[in-house]
């Protein structure tokens, strides 16, 4: 079972991460990214990191990528995405 959630530094406000970077998982062979599927339990391939599931913690992204690779669903890698917290949505990979 994949665990996409990891505790943040402030558990009282788990959605308010102050770090400007996020991490996405990219499928190396196709250059696509992974997102949580519409059912909330499966994975879906998406073309852009903007549509991908973004991890707040590098360790959580690495853990998920290792698990996907171990299960033969890779090869995948973790990509760091810089997010402008002031603009809320503009970012670069």
Backbone as CSV, one residue per row, in Angstrom:
resi,resn,N_x,N_y,N_z,CA_x,CA_y,CA_z,C_x,C_y,C_z
1,UNK,0.846,-1.181,0.000,0.000,0.000,0.000,0.886,1.237,0.000
2,UNK,0.594,2.183,-0.876,1.357,3.424,-0.928,0.861,4.390,0.137
3,UNK,1.789,5.114,0.713,1.447,6.105,1.724,1.873,7.471,1.204
4,UNK,0.915,8.227,0.679,1.228,9.539,0.126,1.216,10.633,1.179
5,UNK,0.714,10.346,2.345,0.660,11.368,3.384,1.823,11.166,4.335
6,UNK,2.408,12.242,4.762,3.452,12.202,5.786,3.207,13.366,6.729
7,UNK,3.504,13.197,7.994,3.267,14.300,8.934,4.104,15.520,8.582
8,UNK,3.535,16.680,8.758,4.243,17.933,8.498,4.864,18.432,9.798
9,UNK,5.590,19.505,9.685,6.222,20.071,10.867,5.192,20.599,11.862
10,UNK,4.056,21.051,11.367,3.010,21.573,12.233,1.746,20.736,12.039
11,UNK,1.570,19.665,12.834,0.420,18.789,12.634,-0.925,19.475,12.851
12,UNK,-0.940,20.604,13.533,-2.199,21.317,13.747,-2.674,21.983,12.457
13,UNK,-1.755,22.216,11.505,-2.091,22.869,10.238,-1.435,22.091,9.091
14,UNK,-1.896,20.882,8.807,-1.207,20.031,7.835,-1.204,20.556,6.407
15,UNK,-2.125,21.446,6.061,-2.151,21.964,4.691,-1.348,23.246,4.526
16,UNK,-0.837,23.781,5.612,-0.093,25.031,5.571,1.397,24.766,5.682
17,UNK,1.981,24.292,4.634,3.418,24.031,4.622,4.121,25.313,4.194
18,UNK,5.145,25.712,4.920,5.813,26.973,4.630,6.958,26.823,3.646
19,UNK,7.328,25.604,3.294,8.428,25.404,2.357,7.933,25.597,0.931
20,UNK,8.681,26.361,0.100,8.214,26.652,-1.256,8.370,25.504,-2.240
21,UNK,9.083,24.452,-1.870,9.256,23.369,-2.818,8.259,22.250,-2.560
22,UNK,7.938,21.558,-3.629,7.105,20.362,-3.584,7.806,19.324,-4.446
23,UNK,7.345,18.095,-4.372,7.984,17.000,-5.104,6.918,16.185,-5.813
24,UNK,7.204,15.844,-7.068,6.296,15.025,-7.868,7.043,13.770,-8.302
25,UNK,6.290,12.743,-8.649,6.887,11.509,-9.144,6.697,11.462,-10.655
26,UNK,7.826,11.262,-11.365,7.793,11.203,-12.827,8.144,9.792,-13.300
27,UNK,7.360,9.305,-14.264,7.680,8.036,-14.928,8.777,8.324,-15.949
28,UNK,9.924,7.707,-15.780,11.079,8.037,-16.601,10.903,7.670,-18.065
29,UNK,10.291,6.552,-18.363,10.170,6.102,-19.754,9.270,6.992,-20.603
30,UNK,8.227,7.551,-20.012,7.272,8.351,-20.786,7.336,9.837,-20.466
31,UNK,8.017,10.206,-19.393,8.096,11.613,-19.021,6.811,12.161,-18.430
32,UNK,5.877,11.272,-18.074,4.626,11.701,-17.461,4.775,11.689,-15.945
33,UNK,3.776,12.208,-15.269,3.792,12.290,-13.814,2.656,11.456,-13.233
34,UNK,2.728,11.202,-11.932,1.681,10.420,-11.273,0.790,11.308,-10.418
35,UNK,-0.494,11.007,-10.480,-1.502,11.685,-9.673,-2.364,10.618,-9.012
36,UNK,-3.074,11.008,-7.995,-4.043,10.103,-7.375,-5.252,10.065,-8.296
37,UNK,-5.714,8.854,-8.611,-6.838,8.685,-9.517,-8.134,9.241,-8.963
38,UNK,-9.147,9.360,-9.812,-10.433,9.936,-9.414,-11.104,9.185,-8.267
39,UNK,-10.814,7.895,-8.138,-11.430,7.129,-7.060,-10.717,7.314,-5.726
40,UNK,-9.580,8.032,-5.751,-8.840,8.292,-4.515,-7.979,7.126,-4.053
41,UNK,-7.968,6.025,-4.828,-7.232,4.846,-4.399,-6.271,4.317,-5.444
42,UNK,-6.371,4.794,-6.667,-5.501,4.322,-7.731,-4.582,5.456,-8.178
43,UNK,-3.625,5.111,-9.033,-2.727,6.105,-9.595,-3.113,6.371,-11.040
44,UNK,-2.917,7.601,-11.476,-3.201,7.981,-12.855,-1.998,8.719,-13.411
45,UNK,-1.728,8.516,-14.692,-0.658,9.259,-15.359,-1.217,10.572,-15.872
46,UNK,-0.458,11.641,-15.662,-0.839,12.963,-16.158,0.359,13.562,-16.890
47,UNK,0.089,14.496,-17.784,1.144,15.058,-18.623,1.969,16.144,-17.944
48,UNK,1.413,16.805,-16.967,2.077,17.952,-16.357,2.251,17.760,-14.848
49,UNK,3.328,18.317,-14.319,3.521,18.274,-12.868,2.417,19.062,-12.161
50,UNK,1.806,20.007,-12.860,0.722,20.812,-12.261,-0.502,19.955,-11.944
51,UNK,-0.667,18.838,-12.656,-1.780,17.919,-12.420,-1.391,16.779,-11.487
52,UNK,-0.098,16.641,-11.220,0.413,15.514,-10.438,0.149,15.703,-8.944
53,UNK,0.226,14.597,-8.233,0.186,14.672,-6.774,1.497,15.292,-6.319
54,UNK,1.431,16.341,-5.509,2.635,17.012,-5.021,2.843,16.672,-3.553
55,UNK,4.042,16.214,-3.259,4.423,15.881,-1.887,5.013,17.116,-1.221
56,UNK,4.720,17.294,0.059,5.308,18.385,0.832,6.688,18.014,1.337
57,UNK,6.940,16.745,1.532,8.204,16.294,2.113,8.966,15.424,1.116
58,UNK,10.240,15.725,0.943,11.091,14.956,0.047,11.135,13.487,0.459
59,UNK,11.196,13.243,1.751,11.272,11.876,2.258,10.043,11.058,1.870
60,UNK,8.882,11.668,1.908,7.646,10.969,1.536,7.645,10.637,0.044
61,UNK,8.122,11.566,-0.782,8.184,11.320,-2.221,9.177,10.205,-2.537
62,UNK,10.323,10.221,-1.879,11.335,9.180,-2.084,10.792,7.820,-1.652
63,UNK,10.116,7.793,-0.520,9.543,6.530,-0.019,8.534,5.958,-1.013
64,UNK,7.666,6.805,-1.565,6.672,6.347,-2.536,7.352,5.888,-3.831
65,UNK,8.359,6.623,-4.281,9.065,6.250,-5.513,9.774,4.912,-5.344
66,UNK,10.417,4.711,-4.222,11.093,3.432,-3.970,10.097,2.280,-3.957
67,UNK,8.948,2.515,-3.354,7.929,1.471,-3.296,7.400,1.146,-4.694
68,UNK,7.164,2.171,-5.503,6.704,1.946,-6.879,7.755,1.182,-7.681
69,UNK,9.010,1.556,-7.547,10.086,0.853,-8.257,10.204,-0.591,-7.780
70,UNK,10.094,-0.803,-6.491,10.186,-2.151,-5.913,9.045,-3.046,-6.412
71,UNK,7.862,-2.449,-6.605,6.696,-3.204,-7.082,6.707,-3.394,-8.596
72,UNK,7.710,-2.866,-9.274,7.798,-3.012,-10.721,6.941,-2.036,-11.494
73,UNK,6.512,-0.948,-10.858,5.657,0.032,-11.547,6.464,1.225,-12.042
74,UNK,7.759,1.099,-12.039,8.652,2.165,-12.477,9.263,1.830,-13.812
75,UNK,10.365,2.441,-14.138,11.151,3.258,-13.228,10.555,4.650,-13.062
76,UNK,10.573,5.114,-11.827,10.107,6.458,-11.507,11.219,7.202,-10.787
77,UNK,11.106,8.512,-10.794,12.057,9.360,-10.093,11.289,10.505,-9.446
78,UNK,11.911,11.143,-8.489,11.305,12.279,-7.796,11.830,13.568,-8.424
79,UNK,10.918,14.484,-8.714,11.257,15.772,-9.317,10.889,16.874,-8.334
80,UNK,11.828,17.785,-8.086,11.559,18.928,-7.207,10.877,20.032,-8.008
81,UNK,9.813,20.581,-7.442,9.052,21.655,-8.084,9.091,22.855,-7.151
82,UNK,9.532,23.991,-7.659,9.558,25.233,-6.872,8.230,25.951,-7.051
83,UNK,7.586,26.263,-5.950,6.288,26.942,-5.999,6.437,28.325,-5.385
84,UNK,5.890,29.319,-6.063,5.870,30.677,-5.543,4.668,30.781,-4.611
85,UNK,4.927,30.757,-3.308,3.832,30.771,-2.339,3.041,32.076,-2.365
86,UNK,3.683,33.155,-2.813,2.969,34.424,-2.893,1.966,34.416,-4.042
87,UNK,2.342,33.810,-5.168,1.473,33.783,-6.344,0.488,32.632,-6.287
88,UNK,0.768,31.608,-5.437,-0.118,30.439,-5.296,-0.472,29.802,-6.633
89,UNK,0.518,29.211,-7.264,0.199,28.502,-8.498,1.248,28.652,-9.566
90,UNK,2.033,29.714,-9.523,3.093,29.809,-10.524,4.296,29.064,-9.961
91,UNK,4.877,28.249,-10.795,6.012,27.442,-10.341,6.811,26.975,-11.530
92,UNK,7.942,26.371,-11.237,8.783,25.812,-12.289,9.398,24.524,-11.838
93,UNK,9.550,23.590,-12.761,10.157,22.305,-12.430,11.614,22.307,-12.812
